[in-house]
């Protein structure tokens, strides 16, 4: 039987600046088994990929039952710790959210501060939400996503300062790691990791800094996010294209 307390402790211990935890995000049981079989110590989910596979947009509108069923299927398929990308919590209360997380068998989660109606959730509100979620009576690793780098509501010259302010506030609220998604400039990554007193997660871009380069910048966690799902979709499209004009006639 899965020891969630031990797995949460293991997951947290793997967040080491300079020796980052690398996550190849999955979206179903098959990809979870593949990731574990390749030797990754943790299985992470991608909310975009899970939502797309279930027929929903990645805008916090996926029904919670669908989202957590996806997490549960992944957790059931692997013996590794599972950390789940769960958008902004799907409108659940903190108690409902953490209960669903534990019942699904996950020991970590991402929660974002982007408001899909536009902009960012006010800092005080997000801090209150993260504090409430982290007050659960069972341990888990909370990765607080910072969306200012992917939102046009924040001026480009203000994004780094906004991100650092939010990163510090989320760590003070109990987050175990902060995730400035969209931050990809090496100099800014270094400035961010130097200014924020806790583990930092960055998104991996295939045309960006390598894993060793990100490690040297002080990163503690690297996520491919929806990157693998996009690669899989392109591979399927390319494979089907080889059928040529016969594609529409093949059963």
Secondary structure, 3 states (H helix, E strand, C coil): CCCHHHHHHHHHHCCCCCCCEEECCECCHHHHHHHHHCCCCEEEECHHHHHHHHCCCCCCCCCHHHHHHHHHHHHHHCCCEEEEECCCCCCCCHHHHHHHHHHHCCCEEEEECECCCCCECCHHHHHHHHHHHHCCCCCCEEEEEECHHHCCCCCHHHHHHHHHHHHHHHHHCCCCEEEECCCCCHHHHHHHHHHCCCEEEEECCCCCCCHHHHHHCCCCEEECCCHHHHHHHHHHHHHHHCCHHHHHHCC
